[in-house]
Amino acid sequence: MEGGGGGGESSERSPSGSGTRLRVRPDPFLVVCRCFSVVTALTAILCIVVNVLSAIRSFKDGSDIFNGIFRCYAVLVAIFVAVAETEWGFVTKFWKVLEYWVGRGMLQIFVAVMTRAFPDYTGANEELILLQNIASYMLLACGVLYVISGILCIGFLKRSRQQKEISRDQAIKDLEELERRREELEHLLVEERA
């Protein structure tokens, strides 16, 4: 591995035998980061579901309108967490703090606390309370991991490796295009000689 960069390259001969085709293995570090993002997004979706169910129950019973409104806000922020995990350019363009893992982790911790807040301990909905606990603690764990990783500059490392991967992919596409063009020119040269 050169300079701490990830994925290795291997080359294999193309069927025509005249050129080389590069095959790039994905960077294991980026694969782990993507898997962690998927887990975090799924956990945020679980928080959304739990908060929607809690809000419906609050509004349906009419017992605690404040809890229902609070749950609606929790749903909105949890949607934002799930969208942030996609690393969609539109989101990171307007909310730069979500590029940094510490900011992202703090937002996840906030949603976890909102999901855990105001539990109903009357025993009427034990399953819902269990789901709230599972969702909130899972998102809390993801948020803490993001904060610690952000402090250790893992997010910066991920962005730099993503940039290398994009540059490498573009270089491979350019090389394949040049190879294709060379083969076309060789073919034209052979036809011209004949």
Disulfide bonds with the S-S distance in Angstrom:
none
